[in-house]
Each structure stands twice: as C-alpha cells, then as structure tokens.
Amino acid sequence: MPDTIPAGQRITAERWNSRAPVLKNYTAINANTSTTTTTEVTAITTPSLTFETGRAYRITYKGLVNSSVSGDTVRLRVHLTDNAGITCIDSMNSGVAPINGNGGNGLFNFDNIVTNTTGADITEPLIGTYNRQSGSGNVLIAASATHAAYLEVWDVGPASDFPGATALS
C-alpha cells in the first residue's frame, strides 16, 4: 500500500492520522440479541462514522449465531444508515452462516472493502443485522463478556488502491 506522506514532506499529526491502516471504530455487543425468524433485525449499531471521500475502508462483522433448530441458515448484513441503507456486507454473496449440530451455533466472520468516491465525506452509522434465511427455528446472535460479537471498521488507504470495491454512494 502506498504511503500517503510524499517523500521529503514533514510528518504532521494530520498526515500521520491519514496513514493506513487505521482503526476507525470497534463496536461490540456483550449479550445475546433477541430472537427473530424471517424479519431482519438490528444486532449492532455503530456511532456515526465519517467515511472520507477518496478513502477505502475494511468493514468486518464477526460473531456467533444460534438457532433453536439444527440445519437453519442465517443471513447477516451490514447497512449504511439503517436496514434500508446501502448494503456494505451481505452474507448471501459469500455464504449464509449455517447452524450445525442439534439446535446449535455457527461462527461468522464477514468482511468487505468499501470506498467513498462521491466527492464528499459521508457521516452515518453502520447497522449489523441478522435474520433466518432458511429453516424453522428462532435465531439470535450470541454474545458474552468473553465472546463479543462486533462490527469493526479500518481505514485501509486510498480508494484508488481498491478498484471495483463496494461504493458508498
């Protein structure tokens, strides 16, 4: 990844803070969510984040899903703003989280690169959601103080380094 500080220029606090990768946000939950079936519900909401124009970001959604019925699958998504906002991550594009065993658990870890090339900064929260994609059980995201579920956002550099990434527009 190229350095954002040109050769011969002094490193100032502003320039140092624009170096990548830089953690923008980590928002975790430490308790189980409510159960749902086919209705998409929110598990995690970040505070409002500023996605600077011309920058790329890696968004990670990680945790443990649980169902009351073995063999269910759970769809996990991350949206910008709300459940109807731009979809930054959709587990349907990389495989829904399966529930294995007798009404058990399934680990999930999805990430995606998004870019802001709109010409203006975007300041919105991210929303991590879940719902049962197939099966008949009640599903939830399981979390505890020692096994958190979380959304994490890293600034990974210039948007031009990631052609074809998901656009925040």
N, C-alpha and C positions, 0 to 999 in steps of 0.2 A: 504494500500500500504506500503510495507516495506521501512524503512529509508535507504538511500544509504550511510549513515555515520555509520560505525560499532561502537558499544559500546566501550567507552574508548579512541576513537580517537579524536583529536582536530579538531574543525570545522575551516577549512581554506576557503578562498574565492573560490578556485577551487571546493572544496567539497560542499560548500553552493550552488554554482551555478548549481550543478548537482542534487539538490533535486527537487522533483516533487510535484505538477505540477508547471511548469514554462512557462510563455508565451514566445514563440519563435518569433511570428510575428502576426501582425494585419495589413492587407492591405484592405483599403476601397475605394469605389468609391462614389462620391457625386453628380453625374449627370447621367441622363439616358444614356444607351448604344444605339448604332444604332439598327435598326430593322433587323430581319432576318426571314427566313422561315425555310426550312429544312437543311440549311447549318449551321454546328456547328461553332460558332464564339466565340472569347475570350472576356470576360467581365472584368476579373480581373487577373493581373499578379503580383505575389509577387516578391520581390527581391530574389536573390539566397539565399537559406536556407541550412544550414548544418544539415543533419539528421545523428546523430552519431550512429555508429554501436552499437548494443546491447540495443538501446533505443526504446521506443514506443511513438507515437505522436497521439493526437486527432486533426483532421482537421475538421473545421466547415465552411460551405458555407451557408450564410444566406442573404435573401433579399426579393424583391418583383418582380414578373414577371407580365408583362402586355401583353395583346393581343388585336388586333383590332376586334376580333371575339369571342363571348362567346362560351364556350364549348371546346376551344382548350386545349391541354396539352403541357407542356414544359418540355424538358429533360435537366437536369442540371448535369454537371460533373466537377470533379477536376482531372487534369492530372499532373503528374510529368514531367517537362521539356517543353512539347508542346502538341498540340492536339493529337499527335500520341503516347505520352508517356504513362507510366503506369497509369492506372485509379485508383485513390485513393477513389473517391466517384462517384457513378453513380445512379441518381435518379430512373433509371429503376429497380434497385434492391429493392427500398423501396417506390415506387410510384412516378410517374411523378407529377409535380405541375399542378393542374387543374386551369383553368380560369373560374371563376364563374360570374354570372350576365351578364349584357349587355356589352360585349366587355370590360371586366374589368381586375381586378388584382387577383393574387394569391400569398399568402405568401409562402416562402420556408425556411426550416431550416434543412439541412442535415449534419450529421457528421459521422465520421468513425475513427477507430483506425488503424494506420499503424505502422509497425515495420521495423527496419533495422537490419537484421541478416546476412548481406552479408560479414561481417568481415572487412569492410572498410567504412569510412564516405562517404555519398552521398551529394554533394552540387549542388543543382538545384533549379530553381524557381517552384512554383506551378501555374497552369493556371486554372481559373474558367471559364467554358464555358456554352453556352446555345443554344438551337435550338427548333423549333416547332416539337413536336413528332407526334401530330395528329391535324387535323382541317385544316383551310384555311386562318388564319389571319397572320398578321405580329406581331412578338413577340419581346420583349425587356426586359431588367432588368431596372426597375425604381429605381432611387435613387435621394437623395437630401441632402443638408447640415444637415437636421434634421432626415433623414431616409436613412442612408447609407446602401449599400449592401457591404458585406465583406467576406474575407477569413481570418480565424484565426487558428493558429497552437499552440498547447500546448505540451510541453514535459511532458508526464504523468508517466514516470518511466521506469523500466527495461522491455525490450521486453519479458522476460520470464514470466512476470505477465499477458501477453495477448496472450495465445496460440490460434492459429487459426486466428489471426488478418491478415489484408491485408499486404502482404510482399512487401517491396520496393526492388525489385530485377530485 
